[in-house]
């Protein structure tokens, strides 16, 4: 049974068909109420010389055959309501760059210029468009395809359209020639041997986390070793009409480290630099039930609120965003837990300062870990979160804590920041205790030091 049908069958009779208004208030006070938006990335403190661009990767529009409740092209045209939801979500969430990744059916049948759904108010640029937002900065839209591979940021269609469904060296080479950074989606479902072969053929990056995988019963069981549908009862405080927790936080019912994907990312990074990204994989096609806040459970806005990629860009431009993505100068952020600010991880050696994504020869030095703080505009109650840092070397825990760590040899160094979200207590309902535990919050990309 398809995922959407499975979930709807279980939910019938236990979830409201119509909204009953906004989420219920809790007895706890807040200093910043919950909103459907998030802080402007321009206000996030970044390392000197860079600014954060909030990016979404792995995103489906009405050009994907399975988007928009499986009927993306009624009458042969993109579903206007579904497309409006996507555009509104990108604006509301103050996304800076959205790397679309539609399926070859129907994206492969469209002219390249049609892939970004340009409107009169948008600005066409080479390789995409700046999508106009009514009350804010425009959003950069970059075309991409999820087929056998997931090339992001195509500057044109590849010359052999059939290769969109392929995973061969020829397909990777054509996508790169078309200007894309080539990733593979659903790392959790790939064997390491397959991924190593793809890397040798030119693969540049993988998903360290995929949201869809955490909900799909088959993927959970077969690829992640998780219980198939236990999350449906776990999310009741957020999804039930009688619940009293913030619906956006239903993601906590599935959030956790995707161990197979992380292990594969580490293994590939040991061979050659491999960019890790967070794949939202939003289609607006799985969970159409309306929750207490008046939105469907899988709305574009809700899903894109859960996780983003924070690119360290030299400026707010198409070229700078693409360069940061290709270089791996980014962090995967579970932003539903709060927006991090002030994050800075770098290796200093021989008067060089190496940021995530960098590769250099080993010559001693120090790994400096500046823990992020919770952005002051993030939703929060009166209690501050606990934020901790774990440093991994070659995929193995190596050091703990913020501050300076003397390097002891060449290796692949990355940092995971965890958060115990005391600040979210007002939004977790009358029984907040089960959710007040440590969660993964941020994954930085690796810094590689070679012999």
Secondary structure, 3 states (H helix, E strand, C coil): CCHHHHHHHHHCCCCCCCCCCCCCCCCCCEEECCCCCCCCHHHCCCCCCCEEEEEEEEECCCCECCCHHHCCCHHHCCCHHHHHHHHHHHHHCCCCEEEECECHHHHCCCCHHHHHCCCCCCEEECCEEEEEECCEEEEEEECEEECCCEEECCCCCCCCHHHHHCCCHHHHHHHHHCCCEEEECCHHHCCHHHHHHHHHCCCCEEEEEEHHHHHCHHHHHHCCCCCCCCHHHHCHHHHCCCCCCCHHHHHHHCCCCCHHHHHHHHHHHHHCCCEEEEEEEECCCCCCCECCCCCECCCHHHHHHHCEEEEEECCCCHHHHHHHHHHCCEEEECHHHCCEECCEEEEEECCEEEECCCEEECCCCEEEEECCEECCCCCEECCCCEEEEEEEECCEEEEECCEEEECCCCEEEEEEEEEECHHHHHHCCCCCHHHCCEEEEEEECCEEEEC
